[in-house]
């Protein structure tokens, strides 16, 4: 017989702070995130919050601190936390919540199905009052109803906080604008954490300067700092020096815990990437030095050469490859494997992530084996372990002057090298054993003679010779399979583009930007019939008229003809991008030169003028100085006007009006120094400018009206032409 004295009741669940005790270090950089999350949790309109960041950055610790503050302020009647992990199991998540709520002691719990458990959990939470549910380490969308968590939109007293490495997961879980990125610690905070975890040994005169450098190598990643500090706690200066050497070499094999605790977290993020193409693309970012601002465009060139942007046997345009590369970068940023660079179009790789790529993926794998030695200040080519079967080698920021006679690397697909503007000698036999090479980047050097490939580099698709002083280059015509050629900021023998380039009939992208004093001989561009992109920013501008004569008479002598725009007719149906085209006179632009596929261009016709920032950043910009002459409606220039987002017209001669059809989709519109009388709408009598951001009309003494109704020529009174976002000058 039971009496009141011998009946026992389950003990109440312990408070959240007792379940997750910690002595977490408070960091100023995290205070704003913690306070922001607490303020969001107090708002009735906020239902789901997301906290995202790379593995090991401290998301779990931070969300626990937020929960403890919320508990101390009595914001919730119950706070539950469960780890979801990479492959979330509904049953395991339910068990974690049930344990905290006392449901796991119910006899039927273990034998119930997930659906029945979800009902029990929902009923319990529905009666609990204000509930905060924390889902830690969530990798993909989770059906809350399937777990038994009340829907926050329907249950006003339930709020959800998730932590994840994928920003996209925050969107999938409907966090809306309530997402909080967790970045790495500042250099000062990283050093402070290492001192705390490593103990008094770091304060000694012999260890402290080494320990400061060790902290820097950890890149502000809390997990890496803690693991390294614990491994080196109370160790001798020699052990600290050895650890620093390993970290700088991206090979921390003997530092206890780095592989098992730090790199294992990053391995999960890498494994979770969908597809070998994006994994290979990600590894390419490890070819560059620590803290480098890495050009996304350059990585796209490498990816094209390696065939990462289209399925086997299927083609694709360069623009499609660029869009695919941008998509990959977005995915990698969302996974916190890439960071934004300071400059537009660049990204960075966290030092620890880069070291992980080199030491854990690209040094042990069979598919990708990288040798990366950037900034080691080599003066001679390092010894290569030919048995390693390297697929990529990077020797960036070194002082090597003499290439070896050859590299026995039959599986090498990518070779990246740059020097310090010194002269380098490349032996004729250097490429003999690299028949699989697809990407070659040799930059910031002087090359008196580029070695003839003699057909050995038949698989080469991408060649970058940037910031180089190039001597004899005619043998470049041997590279028949070349698709991407960048000669950006380089100088050429006699300032002439090598005629051998005319033999590269499969070339799809030619980058000649920033090549000062460049002369493009006649006949090269006309042979590049597959060309999709031509980049000439701050480069060649000496276009000549089409003529059957091979030479012009000049001061009694003869000179070789320069290229004409008419040569682009051979590739006009494939060209999608023309950047930095400068034509000094409108009469040099052929009236029958049309580019039906052109979507991206910056073309200036006329004298040099102050470069407008909006023009230089536009996707489709056109500046035309007519020098007093006018053109017909069917002229090639007019076809470009209709596709602009930036259009600047000046000195328009006897042209009295501009038709609305040519300007309706503009974002920036400038008309100056002309006798134009009216800018009119189409014959249908409609005129709106939905994209217009800036309108500039200056030095137009005869302008009578901006917009009149078609045939009636009556001023429009009732229709609003512009939004309130338009800036007028």
Protein Blocks (a to p, Z undefined) as FASTA:
>chain_A
ZZfklpccddddddfklmmgcfddcdfklmmmmmmmmmmmmpmklmbdcddddehilpmm
mmmmmmmmmmmnopafbdcdddebjmdcfklmmmmmmmmnommmpmklmmpcfklmmmmm
mmmmmmnopaddddehiabdcdfklnopacfklmmmbccddddfblklmmmnonmjmccc
dddddfklmmmmmmmmnojmlmpmklmmmmmmmmmmnnopaklmmmmmmmmgoiafklmm
mmmmmmmnopafklghklmmmmmmmmmmmmmpgcjklmmmmmmmmmpcehiacdfklmmm
mmmmnopabcehiacdfklmmmmmmmmmmmmmmnopaccdfbehiacddfklmmmmmmmm
mmmbmkbccdddehklpabdcdddfklopabdcdehiabfbdcfbdcdfkbcbdcdddeh
iacdddfklmmmmmkbfbdcdehiacfbacdfklmammbmbdcdehiacddfklmmmmmm
bmbdcfehiacehhiacfklmmmmmbfbdcfehiahiacdehklmmmmmbfbdcfehiaf
kbccddfbfbdceehiacdddddfklmmmmmmmmmbdghiacfbfklpcfklccfkbmbd
cddedddddddfklmmpmbdcdddekhpacdfkbmklmmmmmpcbdcdeheljafbdcfk
lmmmpfbdcdehiabfbdcddfkopacdfkbmbdcdehilkbmbfbdcfklopacfkbcf
bdfkbccZZ
